Amino acid sequence: MSADNISPDQLREMFLAHDRVHQMAEKAIDIAKMEVDRRLDGMNQLRDQINNERGVYMTRHEYEAKHDALDGTIRDLQKFQWMMTGALLVVQLLIGLVLHFWK
């Protein structure tokens, strides 16, 4: 089409179509911005969750100190258990000897 053959109605339609193209492009940009904002908000929430949970976990040093303390307690309990087992064995032997010689 040459510029001389365009009617005023056709020219008006072309301007309206061009305006609609710009409106649609703006709408697409707005939708893309909303999507980026949504994703960034999700990442911010994840970062906040990680930061909150980070304070809940104990450090390796704290874990090792508590583990060593528990390990010592377990060793003490095992030692006590073996001592009690030995003491009961001695008592059992004494009772056996007393009953054997009582008769």
C-alpha positions as CSV (number, residue, x, y, z in Angstrom):
1,M,0.0,0.0,0.0
2,S,1.3,3.4,-0.8
3,A,0.6,6.4,1.5
4,D,-1.6,8.0,-1.2
5,N,-4.0,5.1,-1.4
6,I,-4.8,4.9,2.4
7,S,-8.2,6.1,3.4
8,P,-8.7,8.0,6.7
9,D,-10.6,5.0,8.1
10,Q,-7.7,2.7,7.2
11,L,-5.2,5.1,8.8
12,R,-7.3,5.3,11.9
13,E,-7.5,1.5,12.1
14,M,-3.7,1.3,11.7
15,F,-3.1,3.7,14.5
16,L,-5.6,1.8,16.8
17,A,-3.9,-1.5,15.9
18,H,-0.5,0.1,16.7
19,D,-1.8,1.4,20.0
20,R,-3.2,-2.1,20.8
21,V,0.2,-3.6,20.1
22,H,1.8,-1.2,22.6
23,Q,-0.9,-1.9,25.2
24,M,-0.4,-5.6,24.8
25,A,3.4,-5.2,25.2
26,E,2.9,-3.2,28.4
27,K,0.5,-5.8,29.7
28,A,3.1,-8.6,28.9
29,I,5.8,-6.5,30.7
30,D,3.5,-6.1,33.7
31,I,2.8,-9.8,33.9
32,A,6.5,-10.6,33.6
33,K,7.3,-8.1,36.4
34,M,4.6,-9.7,38.6
35,E,6.1,-13.2,37.9
36,V,9.6,-12.0,38.7
37,D,8.4,-10.3,41.9
38,R,6.6,-13.6,42.9
39,R,9.7,-15.6,42.3
40,L,11.9,-13.1,44.2
41,D,9.4,-13.2,47.1
42,G,9.6,-17.0,47.2
43,M,13.4,-16.8,47.3
44,N,13.3,-14.3,50.1
45,Q,10.9,-16.5,52.1
46,L,13.3,-19.5,51.5
47,R,16.3,-17.3,52.7
48,D,14.4,-16.2,55.8
49,Q,13.5,-19.8,56.6
50,I,17.1,-20.9,56.2
51,N,18.2,-18.0,58.4
52,N,15.6,-18.9,61.1
53,E,16.5,-22.6,61.0
54,R,20.2,-21.9,61.1
55,G,19.8,-20.7,64.7
56,V,18.2,-23.9,65.7
57,Y,21.0,-26.3,64.8
58,M,24.0,-26.7,67.1
59,T,27.6,-26.1,65.9
60,R,30.0,-28.9,65.4
61,H,32.0,-27.8,68.4
62,E,28.9,-27.8,70.6
63,Y,27.9,-31.2,69.2
64,E,31.4,-32.7,69.9
65,A,31.5,-31.3,73.4
66,K,28.0,-32.7,74.2
67,H,28.9,-36.0,72.5
68,D,32.1,-36.4,74.5
69,A,30.1,-35.7,77.7
70,L,27.6,-38.3,76.9
71,D,30.3,-40.8,75.9
72,G,31.9,-40.2,79.3
73,T,28.6,-40.7,81.1
74,I,28.0,-44.0,79.2
75,R,31.5,-45.2,80.1
76,D,30.8,-44.4,83.8
77,L,27.4,-46.3,83.6
78,Q,29.1,-49.3,82.0
79,K,31.8,-49.3,84.6
80,F,29.1,-49.2,87.4
81,Q,27.2,-52.0,85.7
82,W,30.2,-54.2,85.6
83,M,31.0,-53.4,89.2
84,M,27.5,-54.3,90.3
85,T,27.6,-57.5,88.3
86,G,30.8,-58.4,90.0
87,A,29.4,-57.5,93.4
88,L,26.3,-59.6,92.8
89,L,28.5,-62.5,91.7
90,V,30.5,-62.3,94.9
91,V,27.3,-62.2,97.0
92,Q,26.0,-65.2,95.1
93,L,29.2,-67.1,95.7
94,L,29.1,-66.2,99.4
95,I,25.4,-67.3,99.7
96,G,26.3,-70.5,97.9
97,L,29.2,-71.2,100.3
98,V,27.1,-70.4,103.3
99,L,24.3,-72.7,102.2
100,H,26.8,-75.4,101.3
101,F,28.5,-75.4,104.7
102,W,25.3,-74.7,106.7
103,K,24.0,-78.2,106.1
